[in-house]
Structures are given as C-alpha cells and as structure tokens.
Amino acid sequence: MQHSDYKQVSTIWIVFIALFSFLYIHPQLVAASELPEAPSNFYYYDEPGILTPETKELILTINEHYEQTAEKPQIVVAVIDSLNGETVENYSVALFEKWKIGNIDYDNGVLILLALEEREIRLEVGYGLEGTLTDGKTGKILDDNLAYLSNNLFDGGLQEIFRDTVTEVNAEYHYEIEESSTSVVTETPITPPRDNGFIPSTLRFFKSLKPFNVLIIIVCIGFAIFTPGSRGSSKGGRNRKRSGSRKKSNRRSGGGGRSGGGGSSRKF
C-alpha cells in the first residue's frame, strides 16, 4: 500500500474515532427534556426542599453582588431527588449547559449539584474558572465539608461548600464581597476517613463510566495504536476561541453554559 493510501486510511480512522468519542464518551448524554427547567430565581433549585431560607438568601445575595461586577460570575446550587440512572458527572454537565450558567464572555459559571437518592455531590466548573477552581481545589472543598453531608446535614454542608467556592471566586477576581454572617450549621459532624490522592480519584473516574463507554475507549485506543500511518503525532489543545456576537448575562438568567473546565465529585 502506498504512503498516500496509508494516509487516507489513517484519516478515515481518525474521523471514525472522533465520531465515536463524541457519541459515546462525551458527557452530554442526558436529554435536555429530562432535565428540570431553570428556576425563576435561577441561583438555587431545591427539588426535595432541604434548603433553609437563610441559605437561599445567602446564595441570592452573593450572586446579586456578582451581577454588579464586570465579570458577572454565577454560582448555582441545585438539589435534585435523583439522577435517574445517570452519572453525576453526565448530569451536571448537561444541566450546566442547559441552564447556561455563567457569563458568556468569561465562561465563569459554577454548579454545585447534590443528588439526594444517590448521595452524590458534584462541583462543576466552567472553562473560565478552571485556573482557580482546579480539580484539586474543588476536591478539597468537597472533602472539607463531606462530613456534614455524611451526617445528613445537607443544608449546612451546601452552605459551607457555597461559601468556600465564593472565597475562591472572590480571590480570582479580587472582589471584596463579604458573605452573610448567618450560619445554619448547628452541630459539628464527625469527620470520616478521607479518600484523597491520585489513585482514589482515578478509581472514582473509572467507576463512573458505564461498561459500554469503557469498551468504546478501549476500541478507540486500539484503532489509534494499530492503524497504519497513525504513529505520527500532532500537538493541539482545546480551542477556546469563539466568534460571533456576544450577549451579556442578565440577572436571573444564564448566558454562558460552556462546562468542561473540570470539577470534582464525591459520594457521601
């Protein structure tokens, strides 16, 4: 087979792998119709009704301050009854993008998602905040407050996770926004053993994948390795460039919606 034929075959396989990766590995697997609509207040959604008025007021107050800034970041808290068979990672990305959380000019949205039935929580971060809310930082925020959730102090735990997230966002943009002194955490939970480190995080990632997704990953890697002409490599990265007209985020509505900046998940 001539070199040009090898190149053509390699191109076909690359396109094939890319299509399969998008269809079966891309986290946007949850149909938009299966997700709740954005609430009228936008900044919190409380399906099981576990948030206290004090916590709701805190969430609204901070985000209202953010509305007056140039960057207009948004930190949304969503509590749902169930993931309905989806992984918390897939669900959070789909919800993030449906609600268009964050300012479209900065991709600076944050979603704190708690699934009550599965007892899982996810801190999903938009591209614009991935430098400050890294996977390690979001993991630490969740770990530092996981004991509240483990002891069914859901409102208090979410409030503290929200506060810690606010602290990081304020530091990123040099805001001097003071949080409410109101606290609803009325008892100190016992801190459970933590599962920190690279190996546990990797295991959690693979456990979150469905068997079919794992199979597709293995097949794609095999094709990439053994396809003739595929040994060359090219350097690239995420395309962060956007074009076209932009609109500013409005109060009580999202204008961003580009998730993918990272985040962390925990079971409690």
C-alpha positions as CSV (number, residue, x, y, z in Angstrom):
1,M,0.0,0.0,0.0
2,Q,1.3,3.4,-1.0
3,H,2.0,6.2,1.5
4,S,-0.9,8.2,0.3
5,D,-3.2,5.2,0.8
6,Y,-1.9,4.8,4.4
7,K,-2.6,8.5,5.0
8,Q,-6.1,8.2,3.7
9,V,-6.9,5.1,5.8
10,S,-5.5,6.9,8.9
11,T,-7.7,9.9,8.2
12,I,-10.8,7.7,8.0
13,W,-10.0,6.0,11.3
14,I,-9.3,9.4,13.0
15,V,-12.7,10.6,11.9
16,F,-14.3,7.4,12.9
17,I,-12.7,7.5,16.4
18,A,-13.7,11.2,16.8
19,L,-17.4,10.4,16.0
20,F,-17.5,7.5,18.4
21,S,-15.8,9.6,21.1
22,F,-18.4,12.3,20.7
23,L,-21.4,10.0,20.6
24,Y,-20.5,7.6,23.3
25,I,-17.9,9.2,25.6
26,H,-18.9,12.9,25.5
27,P,-20.7,13.5,28.9
28,Q,-23.7,15.3,27.3
29,L,-25.8,12.1,27.3
30,V,-28.8,13.4,29.3
31,A,-31.6,14.6,27.1
32,A,-32.5,18.2,27.8
33,S,-36.1,17.3,28.1
34,E,-35.3,15.0,31.1
35,L,-33.7,17.9,33.0
36,P,-35.5,20.4,35.2
37,E,-36.1,23.9,33.8
38,A,-34.1,26.7,35.4
39,P,-35.9,28.1,38.4
40,S,-37.3,31.7,38.3
41,N,-34.7,32.8,40.9
42,F,-32.1,30.9,38.8
43,Y,-29.4,30.7,41.5
44,Y,-30.9,27.8,43.5
45,Y,-33.1,24.8,42.7
46,D,-34.4,22.7,45.6
47,E,-36.4,19.8,44.4
48,P,-36.6,17.9,47.8
49,G,-37.0,21.1,49.8
50,I,-33.9,20.8,52.0
51,L,-32.5,24.4,51.8
52,T,-33.4,26.8,54.6
53,P,-34.5,30.4,53.9
54,E,-31.1,31.6,55.3
55,T,-29.1,29.5,52.8
56,K,-31.3,30.6,49.9
57,E,-30.9,34.2,50.9
58,L,-27.1,33.8,51.1
59,I,-27.0,32.3,47.6
60,L,-29.1,35.1,46.2
61,T,-27.3,37.9,48.0
62,I,-23.8,36.8,46.8
63,N,-25.0,36.3,43.2
64,E,-26.7,39.7,43.2
65,H,-23.4,41.2,44.2
66,Y,-21.8,39.4,41.3
67,E,-24.4,40.8,38.9
68,Q,-22.9,44.3,39.6
69,T,-19.4,43.3,38.5
70,A,-17.8,43.3,35.1
71,E,-17.2,39.6,35.1
72,K,-20.6,38.5,36.4
73,P,-19.7,35.0,37.6
74,Q,-22.6,32.8,38.7
75,I,-22.6,30.1,41.4
76,V,-25.7,28.0,41.2
77,V,-26.8,25.4,43.8
78,A,-29.1,22.6,42.6
79,V,-30.5,19.8,44.8
80,I,-32.4,17.0,43.0
81,D,-34.2,13.9,44.2
82,S,-32.4,11.5,41.8
83,L,-30.0,11.3,38.9
84,N,-32.4,8.8,37.3
85,G,-29.7,6.3,36.3
86,E,-27.2,8.9,35.0
87,T,-23.8,9.5,36.5
88,V,-23.4,12.7,38.5
89,E,-20.8,13.9,36.0
90,N,-23.0,13.5,33.0
91,Y,-26.0,15.1,34.7
92,S,-24.1,18.1,36.0
93,V,-22.6,18.9,32.6
94,A,-26.0,18.6,30.9
95,L,-27.7,20.8,33.5
96,F,-24.9,23.3,33.4
97,E,-25.2,23.7,29.6
98,K,-29.0,23.7,29.6
99,W,-29.2,26.5,32.1
100,K,-26.3,28.3,30.5
101,I,-24.6,29.0,33.8
102,G,-22.1,31.9,33.9
103,N,-21.2,34.9,31.8
104,I,-20.8,34.0,28.1
105,D,-17.8,36.5,27.9
106,Y,-15.9,34.7,30.6
107,D,-17.3,31.1,30.8
108,N,-17.2,31.6,34.6
109,G,-20.2,29.6,35.9
110,V,-20.1,27.1,38.8
111,L,-22.7,24.4,39.5
112,I,-23.0,22.7,42.9
113,L,-25.2,19.7,42.3
114,L,-26.4,17.4,45.1
115,A,-28.3,14.2,44.2
116,L,-30.2,13.1,47.3
117,E,-31.1,9.5,46.4
118,E,-27.7,8.5,45.2
119,R,-26.0,10.6,47.9
120,E,-23.5,12.2,45.5
121,I,-22.4,15.7,45.1
122,R,-20.6,17.4,42.2
123,L,-18.8,20.7,41.8
124,E,-18.9,21.6,38.1
125,V,-16.7,24.4,36.8
126,G,-16.8,26.4,33.6
127,Y,-13.7,26.9,31.4
128,G,-13.1,30.5,32.7
129,L,-12.6,29.4,36.3
130,E,-10.6,26.2,35.7
131,G,-7.4,28.0,36.6
132,T,-8.6,28.9,40.2
133,L,-11.2,26.1,40.8
134,T,-8.9,23.3,39.8
135,D,-9.9,19.6,40.2
136,G,-7.6,19.5,43.3
137,K,-9.2,22.7,44.8
138,T,-12.8,21.6,44.2
139,G,-12.0,18.2,45.6
140,K,-10.6,19.8,48.7
141,I,-13.7,22.0,49.1
142,L,-15.9,18.9,48.9
143,D,-13.7,16.8,51.2
144,D,-13.5,19.6,53.8
145,N,-17.4,19.6,54.1
146,L,-18.2,16.0,53.3
147,A,-18.8,15.2,56.9
148,Y,-21.8,17.5,57.0
149,L,-23.4,15.6,54.2
150,S,-22.5,12.2,55.6
151,N,-24.3,13.1,58.8
152,N,-27.4,14.3,56.8
153,L,-26.7,18.0,57.4
154,F,-27.4,18.8,53.8
155,D,-28.3,22.4,54.2
156,G,-25.3,23.2,56.3
157,G,-23.0,21.3,54.1
158,L,-24.2,23.0,50.9
159,Q,-23.9,26.4,52.6
160,E,-20.3,25.8,53.6
161,I,-19.4,24.4,50.1
162,F,-21.0,27.5,48.6
163,R,-19.1,29.8,51.0
164,D,-15.7,28.1,50.1
165,T,-16.5,28.4,46.4
166,V,-17.3,32.1,46.8
167,T,-14.0,32.6,48.6
168,E,-12.1,31.2,45.6
169,V,-14.1,33.3,43.1
170,N,-13.6,36.4,45.1
171,A,-9.9,35.8,45.2
172,E,-9.8,35.2,41.4
173,Y,-11.5,38.5,40.5
174,H,-10.2,40.5,43.6
175,Y,-13.7,41.1,44.8
176,E,-14.3,42.4,48.3
177,I,-17.7,41.0,48.8
178,E,-18.5,40.0,52.4
179,E,-20.6,36.9,53.0
180,S,-23.6,36.9,55.3
181,S,-22.7,36.0,58.8
182,T,-25.7,33.8,59.0
183,S,-24.9,30.2,59.5
184,V,-27.3,27.3,59.8
185,V,-24.7,24.6,60.8
186,T,-25.9,23.8,64.3
187,E,-23.7,20.8,65.1
188,T,-20.2,19.7,64.4
189,P,-20.2,16.5,62.4
190,I,-17.6,13.7,62.9
191,T,-15.0,13.8,60.1
192,P,-15.0,10.5,58.2
193,P,-11.8,9.0,56.7
194,R,-10.9,10.8,53.5
195,D,-10.1,9.2,50.2
196,N,-7.6,11.7,48.8
197,G,-4.9,11.2,46.3
198,F,-4.4,10.4,42.7
199,I,-5.2,6.6,42.8
200,P,-8.6,7.0,44.6
201,S,-9.5,9.8,42.2
202,T,-8.7,7.7,39.2
203,L,-10.7,4.8,40.6
204,R,-13.7,7.1,41.1
205,F,-13.4,8.2,37.5
206,F,-13.4,4.7,36.1
207,K,-16.2,3.6,38.4
208,S,-18.3,6.5,37.0
209,L,-18.0,5.1,33.4
210,K,-20.6,2.8,32.0
211,P,-19.3,-0.6,30.7
212,F,-20.1,0.3,27.1
213,N,-18.2,3.6,27.4
214,V,-15.1,1.7,28.7
215,L,-15.4,-0.7,25.8
216,I,-15.5,2.1,23.3
217,I,-12.5,3.7,24.9
218,I,-10.5,0.5,24.6
219,V,-11.5,0.0,21.0
220,C,-10.6,3.6,20.1
221,I,-7.2,3.3,21.7
222,G,-6.6,0.0,19.8
223,F,-7.5,1.6,16.5
224,A,-5.3,4.6,17.2
225,I,-2.3,2.4,18.0
226,F,-2.5,-0.3,15.4
227,T,-3.9,1.7,12.4
228,P,-1.1,2.0,9.7
229,G,0.2,5.6,9.5
230,S,-1.2,6.6,12.9
231,R,2.1,6.7,14.7
232,G,2.7,10.4,13.9
233,S,1.6,12.8,16.5
234,S,0.4,16.4,16.4
235,K,0.2,18.9,19.2
236,G,-3.0,20.6,20.0
237,G,-5.3,21.8,22.7
238,R,-8.8,22.9,23.4
239,N,-10.0,25.6,21.1
240,R,-11.0,28.4,23.3
241,K,-11.7,30.9,20.5
242,R,-15.2,32.0,20.0
243,S,-16.6,34.2,17.3
244,G,-19.8,36.0,16.5
245,S,-21.9,38.4,18.5
246,R,-21.9,38.0,22.3
247,K,-24.5,38.9,24.8
248,K,-24.1,39.9,28.4
249,S,-25.5,37.7,31.2
250,N,-28.7,39.0,32.7
251,R,-29.9,38.8,36.3
252,R,-31.8,35.6,37.0
253,S,-30.6,34.1,33.7
254,G,-27.5,32.4,32.4
255,G,-25.7,33.4,29.3
256,G,-22.7,31.0,29.4
257,G,-23.1,27.3,29.5
258,R,-19.7,26.1,28.5
259,S,-18.9,23.5,31.0
260,G,-15.7,21.4,30.8
261,G,-13.4,23.4,33.0
262,G,-13.3,20.5,35.4
263,G,-14.6,19.8,38.8
264,S,-14.9,17.0,41.4
265,S,-17.5,14.5,42.6
266,R,-17.9,12.7,45.9
267,K,-20.2,10.1,47.4
268,F,-21.4,10.7,51.0
